[in-house]
Amino acid sequence: MTRSISGRVAELGLTLEAAAAPAANYVPFVQEGNLLYISGQISRQGGKPTFLGQLGNQVSDEDGVAAARLSGLGILSQIAAATGDRIDRVARVVRLGVFVASTPDFNRQSAVANGASDLMVEVFGDAGRHSRSAVGVASLPQGVAVEVEAVIALTPA
């Protein structure tokens, strides 16, 4: 297995962008003991928000899954920033919280959230299997369709 998170992502044919800076008065991650709490990451490419709108309206289910995957890449960028890009520091992805901007009648939030969940398993194998919430909301920051937050268990440094 590759020794870096960015290397593993590259093996999957994906690109890990630089970790996003906070957009307001918070930090992108906090480590407490062996747990790493990662603030919500929105879907972005080239540093710009992508997949704008709501599921069930302007955004298709397929684009929602892609947005969740991009948000998951943002989570991976933050893990890499916190661990010095060391994949061996990740003991387990404990939990993902996935927020899906959606119309009141949209009920496929779980299917959309699989974009992020599947990515974690592709990168970390069984250690990527996690608990999860997938919640529909009216809107998200910068108008994106998906935001993902995470709790990651780390091995000792």
C-alpha positions as CSV (number, residue, x, y, z in Angstrom):
1,M,0.0,0.0,0.0
2,T,1.2,3.5,-0.7
3,R,2.7,5.3,2.3
4,S,1.0,8.6,1.6
5,I,-2.7,9.7,1.3
6,S,-1.9,11.8,-1.8
7,G,-0.1,8.8,-3.4
8,R,-3.1,6.5,-2.8
9,V,-5.5,9.1,-4.2
10,A,-3.2,9.4,-7.3
11,E,-3.3,5.6,-7.7
12,L,-7.1,5.9,-8.0
13,G,-6.7,8.4,-10.8
14,L,-7.8,11.4,-8.6
15,T,-6.1,14.6,-7.5
16,L,-5.8,15.8,-4.0
17,E,-6.0,19.6,-3.9
18,A,-4.4,21.7,-1.1
19,A,-6.4,21.6,2.1
20,A,-9.0,24.4,2.1
21,A,-8.6,27.3,4.4
22,P,-11.5,28.1,6.8
23,A,-14.1,30.3,5.3
24,A,-15.0,31.9,8.7
25,N,-14.1,31.9,12.4
26,Y,-13.2,28.2,12.9
27,V,-10.3,25.8,12.2
28,P,-10.3,23.1,9.5
29,F,-9.5,20.3,12.0
30,V,-8.9,19.7,15.6
31,Q,-7.1,16.7,17.1
32,E,-8.2,15.6,20.6
33,G,-6.3,12.5,21.8
34,N,-6.3,10.0,18.9
35,L,-9.4,11.6,17.3
36,L,-9.2,14.1,14.4
37,Y,-12.4,16.1,13.9
38,I,-12.6,17.6,10.4
39,S,-14.8,20.6,9.7
40,G,-17.3,20.4,6.9
41,Q,-15.8,20.3,3.4
42,I,-17.7,21.4,0.4
43,S,-17.4,20.2,-3.2
44,R,-14.7,22.2,-5.0
45,Q,-12.4,21.9,-7.9
46,G,-9.5,24.2,-8.6
47,G,-10.4,25.9,-5.3
48,K,-13.8,26.9,-6.5
49,P,-17.2,25.6,-5.4
50,T,-18.8,23.1,-7.8
51,F,-22.2,21.4,-8.1
52,L,-24.3,24.4,-7.1
53,G,-28.0,24.0,-6.2
54,Q,-30.3,21.4,-4.7
55,L,-30.8,17.8,-5.3
56,G,-34.3,17.3,-6.7
57,N,-34.1,20.6,-8.5
58,Q,-30.9,21.9,-10.3
59,V,-28.6,19.0,-9.4
60,S,-29.0,15.4,-10.6
61,D,-28.5,12.4,-8.4
62,E,-25.3,11.5,-10.4
63,D,-23.9,15.0,-9.9
64,G,-24.8,14.8,-6.2
65,V,-22.7,11.6,-5.9
66,A,-19.8,13.4,-7.7
67,A,-20.2,16.4,-5.3
68,A,-20.0,14.1,-2.3
69,R,-16.9,12.4,-3.7
70,L,-15.3,15.9,-4.2
71,S,-16.2,16.8,-0.6
72,G,-14.7,13.5,0.5
73,L,-11.5,14.5,-1.3
74,G,-11.6,17.7,0.8
75,I,-11.7,15.5,3.9
76,L,-8.7,13.6,2.6
77,S,-6.8,16.8,2.0
78,Q,-7.5,17.8,5.6
79,I,-6.3,14.4,6.9
80,A,-3.2,14.8,4.8
81,A,-2.5,18.2,6.3
82,A,-3.0,17.0,9.8
83,T,-0.9,13.9,9.5
84,G,1.9,15.0,7.2
85,D,0.3,13.0,4.4
86,R,0.9,9.7,6.2
87,I,-1.7,7.1,5.4
88,D,-0.4,4.9,8.1
89,R,-1.6,7.4,10.7
90,V,-5.2,6.7,9.8
91,A,-6.4,3.8,12.1
92,R,-10.1,4.2,11.0
93,V,-12.6,6.6,9.5
94,V,-15.0,6.6,12.4
95,R,-17.9,8.8,11.1
96,L,-19.0,10.9,8.2
97,G,-21.7,13.5,8.5
98,V,-23.1,14.3,5.0
99,F,-25.4,17.3,4.4
100,V,-27.3,17.3,1.1
101,A,-29.0,20.5,-0.1
102,S,-32.3,19.1,-1.4
103,T,-35.9,19.9,-2.1
104,P,-38.4,18.8,0.6
105,D,-39.6,15.8,-1.4
106,F,-36.0,14.5,-2.2
107,N,-35.4,11.3,-0.2
108,R,-32.2,9.8,-1.7
109,Q,-29.6,11.6,0.6
110,S,-28.1,8.2,1.5
111,A,-27.4,7.3,-2.2
112,V,-25.8,10.8,-2.6
113,A,-23.6,10.3,0.5
114,N,-22.2,7.1,-0.9
115,G,-20.0,9.2,-3.1
116,A,-18.0,10.1,0.0
117,S,-18.4,6.8,1.7
118,D,-17.2,4.8,-1.3
119,L,-14.1,7.0,-1.6
120,M,-13.1,6.4,2.0
121,V,-13.3,2.6,1.5
122,E,-11.3,2.9,-1.8
123,V,-8.5,4.9,-0.1
124,F,-8.4,3.1,3.3
125,G,-9.9,-0.3,2.7
126,D,-11.7,-1.8,5.7
127,A,-10.4,1.1,7.9
128,G,-12.5,3.4,5.7
129,R,-15.8,1.7,6.7
130,H,-17.6,4.1,9.0
131,S,-20.8,5.2,10.7
132,R,-22.7,7.9,8.9
133,S,-25.5,10.3,8.8
134,A,-27.0,11.7,5.6
135,V,-29.2,14.7,6.2
136,G,-31.3,16.8,3.8
137,V,-31.0,20.6,4.3
138,A,-32.4,23.6,2.6
139,S,-29.1,25.2,1.6
140,L,-25.3,25.0,2.2
141,P,-22.4,27.4,2.2
142,Q,-21.6,29.0,-1.2
143,G,-24.7,27.4,-2.7
144,V,-23.1,23.9,-3.0
145,A,-25.2,20.7,-3.0
146,V,-23.1,18.7,-0.6
147,E,-20.9,19.2,2.5
148,V,-19.2,16.4,4.4
149,E,-17.6,16.4,7.9
150,A,-15.6,13.6,9.5
151,V,-14.2,12.0,12.6
152,I,-11.0,10.0,12.1
153,A,-9.1,7.8,14.5
154,L,-5.4,8.2,14.3
155,T,-2.5,5.9,15.4
156,P,0.1,7.4,17.7
157,A,2.6,9.7,15.9
